[in-house]
Amino acid sequence: MTPSRRRGAALAATLLSAAIVLTACGGDSADTEEAAPAETRSVTADNGTVTVPAAPQRVVTIGNTTLPLIDMGGKPVGVTEVGASEIDLIPADQKATYEAATSLGSSGDQVDMEKLAGLKPDLILAQLPDSEFEQIEKQLTSIAPTVFWGLDVEWKALAGGLSEAGNVTAGLTDQRAKFEAKIAKIKETYGKLIGDTSFVNVDRWESSDPGTFSVADFGCVEIAQDDIGMDFPKAAAGADPLGWTSLPFEQIAGLSKYDVITYPVDAAGKPKKSFAPVVETNTWKALPAVTSGRALGVFCPGNNSYGPVLQYLDSLDAALASLPAKE
């Protein structure tokens, strides 16, 4: 996850409490013993309250909504493009679902509206910068009911909103149960270790200047901080994220004050390509955490939906299990 895609928790409380209200469409309930099945539902998101089909059949996903919806079992008929590096990290069946959908453009502000209209969607789901959505909102809503979330929405709130609007609540329920069980297991298994240990999470982005790294306080590490309670450095309330600041390699030695270092690896457990220059430095190799086996590579395929988050938690669990006892 790059700094530009950081998701804050500022809107989490609002969206988590968003009302999803079923409304009957047609029929006189007075003439029947039971109310007629609802055909629409009202969803409240960043663009207000939107009436959507109760069981949408032709969903289009724009921006960051594509992979979370597919992760919960959704099958969009149209999508905007997802980066190859992200597609490479999802399961084969999800990749097939993505590739079966019609590509509508490289990004939210590049949507081919004629092609979109030709798909005859009954629901459009979008997450992209507010400024980009404002440019295309009227066109989208003229084609189909459109539900929009900005980039600051917390990932659990986005998953909940997508599941209700896209009618994939069963997938969310199963994933959320696994997530909660995994969090509970890690806290129970490593509670004492976590309480006695200072951690630091470091990263380096593909866009980073040569010879720099960051102390990252967003992305998957937010789950370790907020849901598990691990002690990682993070920015003060209202301040810019620590991860936005590039630090020169000369400051790697400063990591020695932490008990455990976590850093990004790929699915095979090798340092992420962009981070490899850090682990190749002599300063890194000399860190006490590195020489004592307390530098942990952790795999984070994404933190925008439960599927990739569960993979992160599995990797974190295995990493914590590998820690040598404190001397």
VEXDREN-2710 file (C-alpha; in Angstrom, 1 decimal):
% VEXDREN-2710
k/r/px/py/pz
1/MET/0.0/0.0/0.0
2/THR/1.3/3.4/-1.0
3/PRO/1.1/6.5/1.1
4/SER/-1.5/8.0/-1.3
5/ARG/-3.9/5.2/-0.6
6/ARG/-3.8/5.4/3.2
7/ARG/-7.1/4.9/4.7
8/GLY/-7.8/6.9/7.8
9/ALA/-10.3/5.9/10.5
10/ALA/-11.9/9.3/10.5
11/LEU/-15.1/8.2/8.7
12/ALA/-15.2/4.7/10.1
13/ALA/-17.7/5.5/12.8
14/THR/-20.0/7.2/10.4
15/LEU/-20.0/4.5/7.8
16/LEU/-20.1/1.6/10.2
17/SER/-23.4/3.1/11.5
18/ALA/-24.7/3.7/8.0
19/ALA/-28.4/2.7/7.7
20/ILE/-29.2/-0.1/5.3
21/VAL/-33.0/0.0/5.2
22/LEU/-35.2/-2.4/3.2
23/THR/-38.1/-0.7/1.5
24/ALA/-41.1/-2.4/-0.1
25/CYS/-41.6/-1.7/-3.7
26/GLY/-45.2/-2.0/-4.9
27/GLY/-48.1/-4.0/-3.5
28/ASP/-50.5/-3.3/-0.7
29/SER/-49.4/-4.9/2.5
30/ALA/-52.9/-4.4/3.9
31/ASP/-54.2/-7.0/1.5
32/THR/-51.6/-9.7/2.4
33/GLU/-50.8/-11.5/5.6
34/GLU/-47.1/-10.8/5.1
35/ALA/-45.3/-7.8/3.7
36/ALA/-44.3/-8.2/0.1
37/PRO/-40.6/-9.0/-0.4
38/ALA/-38.5/-5.8/-0.7
39/GLU/-37.2/-5.1/-4.2
40/THR/-34.9/-2.2/-3.3
41/ARG/-32.8/-1.2/-0.3
42/SER/-31.5/2.2/0.7
43/VAL/-27.8/2.5/1.3
44/THR/-26.1/5.5/2.9
45/ALA/-22.6/6.2/1.8
46/ASP/-20.4/9.2/1.1
47/ASN/-22.7/10.4/-1.7
48/GLY/-25.8/10.3/0.5
49/THR/-28.7/7.8/0.6
50/VAL/-29.1/5.8/-2.6
51/THR/-31.9/3.4/-3.5
52/VAL/-30.3/0.2/-5.0
53/PRO/-31.7/-3.1/-6.1
54/ALA/-32.1/-5.6/-3.3
55/ALA/-30.5/-8.3/-5.4
56/PRO/-28.4/-6.6/-8.0
57/GLN/-27.5/-8.8/-11.0
58/ARG/-25.2/-6.5/-13.1
59/VAL/-22.8/-4.7/-10.8
60/VAL/-20.0/-2.5/-12.1
61/THR/-17.0/-1.7/-9.8
62/ILE/-14.9/1.5/-10.2
63/GLY/-11.7/2.3/-8.4
64/ASN/-10.9/0.4/-5.2
65/THR/-14.2/-1.4/-4.9
66/THR/-13.3/-4.2/-7.4
67/LEU/-11.1/-6.5/-5.4
68/PRO/-13.0/-6.2/-2.1
69/LEU/-16.3/-7.1/-3.9
70/ILE/-14.7/-10.1/-5.7
71/ASP/-13.1/-11.1/-2.4
72/MET/-16.5/-11.4/-0.8
73/GLY/-17.9/-13.5/-3.7
74/GLY/-19.2/-10.8/-6.0
75/LYS/-19.0/-11.1/-9.8
76/PRO/-18.9/-7.6/-11.4
77/VAL/-19.8/-7.4/-15.1
78/GLY/-17.5/-4.3/-15.5
79/VAL/-14.4/-3.0/-13.7
80/THR/-11.8/-0.4/-13.9
81/GLU/-8.3/-1.8/-14.2
82/VAL/-6.3/-3.1/-11.2
83/GLY/-2.5/-3.0/-11.2
84/ALA/-0.7/-6.2/-12.2
85/SER/1.1/-6.3/-8.9
86/GLU/-2.2/-6.5/-7.0
87/ILE/-3.8/-9.0/-9.4
88/ASP/-0.8/-11.3/-9.0
89/LEU/-1.5/-11.5/-5.2
90/ILE/-5.1/-12.7/-5.4
91/PRO/-6.3/-16.3/-5.7
92/ALA/-6.7/-17.8/-9.2
93/ASP/-10.5/-18.0/-9.0
94/GLN/-10.7/-14.3/-8.1
95/LYS/-8.3/-13.4/-10.9
96/ALA/-10.6/-15.3/-13.3
97/THR/-13.6/-13.3/-12.1
98/TYR/-11.7/-10.1/-12.6
99/GLU/-10.6/-11.1/-16.1
100/ALA/-14.1/-12.1/-17.1
101/ALA/-15.4/-8.6/-16.5
102/THR/-15.4/-5.9/-19.1
103/SER/-12.6/-3.4/-18.6
104/LEU/-14.0/0.1/-18.6
105/GLY/-10.8/2.1/-18.3
106/SER/-7.5/2.4/-16.4
107/SER/-8.9/4.4/-13.5
108/GLY/-12.0/6.1/-12.2
109/ASP/-11.5/9.3/-14.1
110/GLN/-10.9/7.4/-17.4
111/VAL/-14.2/5.4/-17.5
112/ASP/-15.5/4.7/-21.0
113/MET/-19.1/5.9/-20.3
114/GLU/-20.5/4.5/-23.6
115/LYS/-19.1/1.1/-22.8
116/LEU/-20.4/1.3/-19.3
117/ALA/-23.9/2.2/-20.5
118/GLY/-23.8/-0.7/-22.9
119/LEU/-23.3/-3.1/-20.0
120/LYS/-26.7/-2.0/-18.7
121/PRO/-25.7/-2.2/-15.0
122/ASP/-28.2/-2.1/-12.3
123/LEU/-25.7/-0.9/-9.7
124/ILE/-22.4/1.0/-9.7
125/LEU/-20.0/0.8/-6.8
126/ALA/-17.1/3.3/-6.6
127/GLN/-14.2/4.3/-4.4
128/LEU/-11.9/6.9/-5.7
129/PRO/-10.7/10.5/-4.9
130/ASP/-13.6/12.9/-4.3
131/SER/-12.3/15.2/-7.0
132/GLU/-12.4/12.4/-9.6
133/PHE/-15.9/11.2/-8.5
134/GLU/-17.3/14.8/-8.8
135/GLN/-16.2/14.8/-12.5
136/ILE/-18.2/11.7/-13.4
137/GLU/-21.0/11.6/-10.8
138/LYS/-23.8/12.9/-13.0
139/GLN/-22.8/10.5/-15.9
140/LEU/-22.7/7.5/-13.6
141/THR/-26.0/8.2/-11.8
142/SER/-27.7/8.7/-15.2
143/ILE/-26.7/5.1/-16.0
144/ALA/-27.5/3.3/-12.8
145/PRO/-27.8/3.8/-9.0
146/THR/-24.3/4.7/-7.8
147/VAL/-22.8/4.2/-4.3
148/PHE/-19.6/6.1/-3.6
149/TRP/-17.0/6.0/-0.9
150/GLY/-14.0/8.3/-0.6
151/LEU/-10.5/7.1/0.1
152/ASP/-10.6/7.9/3.8
153/VAL/-13.2/5.2/4.6
154/GLU/-11.9/2.6/7.0
155/TRP/-11.5/-0.8/5.3
156/LYS/-14.0/-2.7/7.5
157/ALA/-16.6/0.0/6.9
158/LEU/-16.0/-0.2/3.2
159/ALA/-16.4/-4.0/3.3
160/GLY/-19.6/-3.7/5.2
161/GLY/-21.0/-1.1/2.8
162/LEU/-20.0/-3.1/-0.3
163/SER/-21.5/-6.3/1.1
164/GLU/-24.9/-4.7/1.7
165/ALA/-25.1/-2.7/-1.5
166/GLY/-23.8/-5.6/-3.6
167/ASN/-25.8/-8.3/-1.7
168/VAL/-22.7/-10.4/-0.8
169/THR/-23.4/-10.4/3.0
170/ALA/-22.8/-14.2/3.3
171/GLY/-19.2/-13.8/2.1
172/LEU/-18.6/-10.9/4.5
173/THR/-20.1/-12.9/7.5
174/ASP/-17.8/-15.8/6.9
175/GLN/-14.7/-13.7/6.5
176/ARG/-15.5/-11.5/9.5
177/ALA/-15.9/-14.6/11.7
178/LYS/-12.5/-15.9/10.5
179/PHE/-10.9/-12.5/11.1
180/GLU/-12.2/-12.2/14.7
181/ALA/-11.1/-15.8/15.5
182/LYS/-7.7/-15.2/14.1
183/ILE/-7.3/-11.9/16.1
184/ALA/-8.4/-13.7/19.2
185/LYS/-5.9/-16.5/18.7
186/ILE/-3.0/-14.2/18.2
187/LYS/-3.8/-12.2/21.3
188/GLU/-4.2/-15.3/23.4
189/THR/-1.1/-17.0/22.1
190/TYR/1.3/-14.1/22.1
191/GLY/-0.3/-11.8/24.7
192/LYS/2.6/-11.7/27.1
193/LEU/5.2/-11.4/24.3
194/ILE/3.2/-8.5/22.8
195/GLY/2.9/-6.7/26.1
196/ASP/6.7/-6.9/26.8
197/THR/7.9/-6.1/23.3
198/SER/8.5/-2.8/21.4
199/PHE/8.0/-3.2/17.6
200/VAL/8.8/-1.0/14.7
201/ASN/7.5/-1.5/11.1
202/VAL/9.7/-0.3/8.3
203/ASP/9.0/-0.2/4.6
204/ARG/10.2/1.3/1.3
205/TRP/8.0/2.2/-1.7
206/GLU/8.6/1.8/-5.4
207/SER/8.4/5.6/-5.6
208/SER/10.9/6.2/-2.8
209/ASP/14.1/8.2/-3.5
210/PRO/17.2/6.1/-3.7
211/GLY/18.9/5.5/-0.3
212/THR/15.7/6.1/1.7
213/PHE/13.3/4.1/3.8
214/SER/10.3/4.8/6.0
215/VAL/8.9/3.9/9.5
216/ALA/5.5/2.9/8.2
217/ASP/2.4/3.4/10.4
218/PHE/-0.3/2.6/7.9
219/GLY/-1.3/-0.4/5.8
220/CYS/-1.5/-3.8/7.4
221/VAL/0.5/-2.6/10.5
222/GLU/-2.7/-0.7/11.5
223/ILE/-4.4/-4.0/12.1
224/ALA/-1.5/-5.1/14.3
225/GLN/-1.7/-1.8/16.2
226/ASP/-5.5/-1.4/16.5
227/ASP/-6.9/-4.9/16.5
228/ILE/-4.1/-6.8/18.3
229/GLY/-2.6/-4.1/20.4
230/MET/1.0/-4.4/19.3
231/ASP/3.3/-1.5/20.3
232/PHE/4.4/0.1/17.0
233/PRO/5.3/3.8/16.5
234/LYS/2.6/5.9/15.0
235/ALA/1.9/9.5/14.3
236/ALA/0.2/11.7/16.9
237/ALA/-3.5/12.4/16.3
238/GLY/-3.9/15.0/13.6
239/ALA/-0.3/14.7/12.4
240/ASP/0.9/13.4/9.0
241/PRO/1.6/9.6/9.0
242/LEU/5.1/8.6/9.9
243/GLY/5.3/6.7/6.7
244/TRP/5.1/9.8/4.6
245/THR/8.6/10.9/5.7
246/SER/11.5/9.4/3.8
247/LEU/14.5/8.7/6.0
248/PRO/18.1/8.3/4.8
249/PHE/19.8/4.9/5.1
250/GLU/22.1/6.6/7.7
251/GLN/19.2/6.5/10.1
252/ILE/18.7/2.7/9.9
253/ALA/21.0/2.4/13.0
254/GLY/18.3/4.2/15.0
255/LEU/16.1/1.1/14.7
256/SER/18.3/-0.6/17.3
257/LYS/16.2/0.8/20.1
258/TYR/13.3/-1.5/19.2
259/ASP/13.0/-5.1/20.3
260/VAL/11.5/-6.4/17.0
261/ILE/11.5/-5.1/13.5
262/THR/8.9/-6.0/10.9
263/TYR/9.5/-5.5/7.2
264/PRO/7.7/-6.4/4.0
265/VAL/8.3/-9.7/2.1
266/ASP/6.6/-11.3/-0.9
267/ALA/4.5/-14.4/-0.9
268/ALA/7.7/-16.5/-1.0
269/GLY/9.1/-14.8/2.1
270/LYS/11.8/-12.8/0.3
271/PRO/12.2/-9.0/0.9
272/LYS/9.9/-7.0/-1.2
273/LYS/11.7/-5.8/-4.3
274/SER/11.5/-2.1/-3.3
275/PHE/12.7/-2.9/0.2
276/ALA/15.6/-5.1/-0.8
277/PRO/18.1/-2.2/-0.9
278/VAL/17.6/-1.7/2.8
279/VAL/18.4/-5.3/3.9
280/GLU/21.5/-5.2/1.7
281/THR/23.1/-2.4/3.7
282/ASN/25.7/-3.2/6.3
283/THR/23.9/-1.0/8.8
284/TRP/20.8/-3.2/8.5
285/LYS/22.8/-6.4/8.9
286/ALA/24.5/-5.1/12.1
287/LEU/21.2/-4.2/13.8
288/PRO/20.7/-6.2/17.1
289/ALA/17.2/-7.3/16.0
290/VAL/18.7/-8.7/12.7
291/THR/21.6/-10.5/14.3
292/SER/19.4/-12.1/16.9
293/GLY/16.7/-13.3/14.6
294/ARG/14.2/-10.6/15.7
295/ALA/13.7/-8.9/12.3
296/LEU/10.5/-10.4/10.9
297/GLY/9.5/-10.5/7.3
298/VAL/5.7/-10.2/7.1
299/PHE/3.6/-10.7/3.9
300/CYS/0.9/-8.1/3.3
301/PRO/-1.0/-8.6/0.1
302/GLY/-3.4/-5.7/0.9
303/ASN/-5.5/-4.3/3.7
304/ASN/-8.7/-3.3/1.8
305/SER/-10.7/-6.4/2.5
306/TYR/-10.8/-9.4/4.8
307/GLY/-9.2/-12.0/2.4
308/PRO/-5.8/-10.3/2.1
309/VAL/-6.0/-9.2/5.7
310/LEU/-6.4/-12.8/6.8
311/GLN/-3.3/-13.7/4.8
312/TYR/-1.4/-10.9/6.6
313/LEU/-2.5/-12.3/9.9
314/ASP/-1.4/-15.8/9.0
315/SER/2.0/-14.4/8.1
316/LEU/2.2/-12.3/11.3
317/ASP/1.2/-15.4/13.3
318/ALA/4.0/-17.4/11.8
319/ALA/6.5/-14.6/12.2
320/LEU/5.7/-14.2/15.9
321/ALA/6.0/-18.0/16.4
322/SER/9.5/-17.8/15.0
323/LEU/10.8/-15.3/17.5
324/PRO/13.6/-16.6/19.8
325/ALA/13.1/-16.2/23.5
326/LYS/14.4/-13.1/25.1
327/GLU/17.8/-13.7/26.8
END
